[in-house]
Amino acid sequence: MSLNPDIAVQMTVGVGSTILAVLLMLIRIPQSQYYSKLVNSKLAIIISFLICGFMMFFAVSVYDTPQMRDWDLFAMMAIYIVVHFSSSIISYSMTSLLKAEKYKWHNLFIPGLFASAVIAFLLVDSYKSYDKRYFWFMCAAALLAFMIQSIRYIIHFSRIYKKSLHEIEEYYDEDESYRLKWVGFCYVIAMVSNLFILVYAVLYAFLDCRLLLAQIYTASYLVYMLYIASNFISFIGSHKLVLDAVARPALSNAFNRTSHAEKLRKKAHEEELNVDREFHKLEKALEEWVEQKLYCEYAKSREETASELNTTKEMLYHYFQVKKGVDFKTWRTQLRIEEAKRLLLENKDVSTNIIGEAAGFSDRSNFHRQFVKFVGCSPKQWRDSNGKL
């Protein structure tokens, strides 16, 4: 039994989005307050994929019925409804990974989701009514609502994303921002993909290949969903780093209750410190720390590093500003680069990526960038020159 080519794309996308939703359902994330943001984000993506699958199957089910007049228009309307829901749900999903702004976000998300549902119902109803004026009025209203909604989401997400990148930079001594940048990139891809619907709407009256364009756009949406799903699954492996920096304080009520008292305690403690004595102790601790090559361990927060040195992150910062004239991150990076230079010459058969990781760089691109910055050449060039560059 052959599949009608007019509905083949919708059927494929419907099946594909449903399979992706099921795969995400099978990924188990611990049910705890700490992981709740990740669970909520996963659930939102699953719902988005299921809505896509439902709309594609619905479009296929009404293809060969009396109410179907213009399949190309109905096919694009179906994917538009998916896109309208997706702009709300994916925005919620991506933002859920960044910040805990429950009430502020719900003021955007809940009304947006309700508006999407109302618009979807009215669009389908206007199509069935055979009233062209009613239908095109609803199309114009839907597109206007979509533009306003998308602009609000983009502005909100941009603000939260920038703040989250800053918090990761402040929380970790090394460059871990790359673990979060996929969220921003996915969101850009989502918005660009969604806003393409506006291009189709503007050009609709001038196109001769409307069905082809609708099918191409619908098929590309499956590729977009694959991209979102694969990146989300990859992100789960490194979620702790991001949640530690941008989510955990917000999720901890105890932290909120004690933060003010903790600040007062730290202030009183710092006032009692003998700075010279603390500097001397820290200097000895740093010597042992370097001797044990603990600088080669990555993915540590500033609190963890300071704890290893038996001090506070404030004292560590103050020591390097006063005694070294350079921040701790830069000083540690220099140690890692020197270690990498030594390992590159002593282990010429070992991949530079492995060398970078052994020296304390968790990201290949960051290792290459820092090596060029401090040495003036790439790791491979350094090795090939036997350290003479």
Protein Blocks (a to p, Z undefined) as FASTA:
>chain_A
ZZdfklmmmmmmmmmmmmmmmmmmmpccdddfklmmmmmmmmmmmmmmmmmmmmmmmmmm
mmmgcklmblmlmmmmmmmmmmmmmmmmmmmmmmmmmpccfklmmmmmmmmmmmmmmmmm
mmmmmmmnopaklmmmmmmmmmmmmmmmmmmmmmmmmmmmmmmmmmmmmmpmbdcklmmm
mmmmmmmmmmmmmmmmmmmmmmmmmpcblmmmmmmmmmmmmmmmmmmmmmmmmmmmmmmm
mmmmmmmmmmmmklmmmmmmmmmmmmmmmmmpcfklmmmmmmmmmmmmmmnopmmpghia
fklmmmmnopafklmmmmmmmmnopafklmmmmmmmmmmmmmmmmmmmbcfklmmmmnop
abfklmmmmmmmmnopafklmmmnnopZZ
